[in-house]
Amino acid sequence: MRNDYKGWLKEQKYDVGTISAQMYRTERVEECYGDLVEHYNTDYIESVIVDLKYSANDERNDKPNQSKISFNGNIKNNLASYRNATERYRRFLDGHARTDDADDGLVETTNVTNKHESSNLFGLERDMQMVLRNSINELEDGLIIIDEGAERSVQAGFIDITAKDKNGAIVVIELKAGKARKDAIGQILSYMGDISEEEPDAEVRGILVASDFDVKVTSASNVLPSLKLRKYSISFNFEEG
């Protein structure tokens, strides 16, 4: 595992416990499958990720753990945690590109044109996520976060926050730092679809959080009862220093 991975996790503003868990799981995967940087350069770590998949149908059929990682407890939940950690490490490696000149086979890349704007937007969304995780019941009473403090990885990407509501439904929460455009609808629906495929017996719904919503987003939500829109606002309180 690369030495700068822990620093990257800190930059994502994960708490100490989440960082420790992610690093432990990544180390366990590497113990069993070998250097993930080499896998990244060979097949984008896809072979390892496929080996760590375990579906709800596999669980119903009582399929044994066929991965190289041994553990006690629920097979589906354990493999999902190792797969998510591996996909998060791959996302970290995505900030680098292959090169024959680098010692570790990777070199950091930059996109100068939109780097500053994208960094500010991403930073604000990370701040939003941290605040919301600490006050999730202000979004909706009875919500319980179930993603262990880190974005859940699904086929379509990474879900900002995954929770359960007071009725036991899985709630996919997507955050937008500014106004939510029409592509946000497709994004959150794809996440919800992935969760439904992974957990076909569960009710799944979504909450899209943004400072404002494009009229097309509002119109789409009117015919999607499983999707709710929530606006956030920022207020400042001043006092003499």
N, C-alpha and C positions, 0 to 999 in steps of 0.2 A: 504494500500500500504506500502511495506517495506520501512523503513527509509533510507536504503542504495541504493535505486533505483536511486535517483538523482545523487549520486556519480558515479554510473555505467554509466548513460547517459553522464556525463562529461568525463568519461574515453573513451567513444566512440567518443569523440571530436565533439559532436553535438553543434551547437551554442545555445546561451541563449534562443532565440525565439523558437527553436525546442524543447528544453528541457521543457520549460514552457508548450508548446502545448501538448507534450506527457504526462506530468504529469497531466495536466488538464483532458485530455481525459480518462486516466486510472482511475482517481478519479471519473469521471462521470460514467464510467462503473461499478465501485465498489458501487457507490451510488444506482445504479439500480439493480445490480445482486449479490451484497454481496462480501465478501472477496475473491479475486482472488487466494490467496494462498490455501484456502480451495478447490476452484474449481480445482486448479492444482493437489492437492492430491487426488481428487475424480475422475476426468475424463480428466486431462491434459488441462482443460479450454475449451475443445472441444464444450461442449453444449452452452457456451456463444458465442464462435466464430461462430458457426452455426447460432445462433439466430441473429447475426449481418450481415449475408450475404444477399446481395441484388444484383441480376444479371441484366445484360442489358435487358434480356427478362422480368424480373419483372418491369423494368422501362418502357419498351414499352407497357406492359399491365396495366400500371398505378397502380401497386400494392401498397397498403398503407404501411406505416411504421408499422410493427408488432413487432418491438423490444420493450424493456422496456424503451428505451431512447427517450425522446421527444426533438424536435428541430425544427427550422424553416429552410427552404431552401431545396436544392436538396437532396432527400432521399438517392440516390445511393452514392453520394459523401460523405455525412455526415456519413453514416454507414460504408463506406470504411475507413474513417479516424479513427473511433472508433475501427473497427476490426484490423486495422494495429497497433494501439496503444496497443491493447490487446495482439496481437501476439508478439509484441516487448517486452512487459512485460513478456510474457511466455518465450521468449528467455533469458531474464535476469534470470528468475527462473531456466532455464535449467542448469545454473552454480551451481546449488545446487541439493541435493538429499534428498529424504524423510528419516526421522529418528524419532524414538519414543522418543529420548533423547533431541531433540532441542525444545526450547520453542515455536518457530513458526512453527514447523513441517518440517523445512528444515535445512540442514547443507551444508556448502560449500564443494565441492569435488575438487580434483586435479588429474591431470594426470602427474606424475613426469617425465615419460620417454621423452615425446615430448613437455612438457609445455614451456620450454624456446624457442625452435625453433618456435612453433606455435604462441607464444606471439609476437615474433619479426616479423613474417610474417604478422600476423593480424595487428600489429601496423603500419607497412609500408603501407599496403593496406588502412588503415584508413587515414594515412597521404596523400596518393595519392588521395583518394576520396575528402578530404578537399581542396586540391590544385585545383583539377579539377573542383569542384563546384564553385570555385572563378574565374575560367578562362575557362568556358565551351566552349566559342566560339573559343578557340585555338584548340579544338578537331575537331570542325566543325562549320563553319559559320552559324548563324541563329538558333542554338540550344537554347531552353528555358527549364530549369529544372521545372518539374511539380510535384515533390514528397514532397514538403514542407520541404525540408532539411533533410529528413530521408528516409532510404531504404524502398521501397514499398514492402509490404508483398504479395506474391502470393502462390499458393499451393505448388510450388516446392522450395520455400525458400524466401530469401530477395534479391531484385534487388539493386545493388550498387547505381545506379543513373537512374532515369526515366526522360526522356525529350521528347520534341516535336521538330521536325525539321521545317524548314521554309515552308514546304509543308503540315504541319499538321499531319505527321506520328508520331506515338509513337516510341521512340527510347530507347531500353533497353541497358544500358551500364554496362558491367561487367569488373572489374579490377583485374588484377593479378600482384602481386608484382614482380615475376620473370618470367620465361618462361611459356607460356601457354601450357599445355599438352592436349592430345586428350579429356580428360574428360571435359575440359572447353567448348568444342563445345556442348556436351550434356547438360551442365548446362545452357548456355545462350539460347539454343534452347528451353529448357523446360520453361524458363522464358517467352520467346517470345510466346510460345504456350499458356501459362496461360493468358497472356495479351490479346491474340486473342480471347480466350474463354470468358474472362470477358467483352471485348469490341469488339464484332464481326464486327462492322461496321468500325472499325479503321484499317488503314494500320499499320503494325508493322514491325520494322526492328531492327537490333542489331549492336552494336559496341563492339568488344572485344579488350581491351587495355592491353598490356603486354610489358615486356622488350624484349621478343623474342617469337617465336612461333615454336612449334614442327612441323616437316614436315607434319605430319598427320593433324594438324590443318590447315596449309596452303592449303593442298590438298582439305580438306573438304570445305573451304571457297570459293574455285574456282567454286564450283557447287552450292553455296548458295548465290544468288544475294542479298538477304536481310540482309546478314551479312558481315560487314567490319572489317578488322583487322587494328589496329593502334599501332605502337611501340612508347614507350616513352623512353627518355634517361635523365640522370641526369648529369648536368655539374656544376663545381665549379669555382667560381671566387675568386681570392686571392688578397689581398692588404696588405700593411704593417700596423701593428697595432700601 
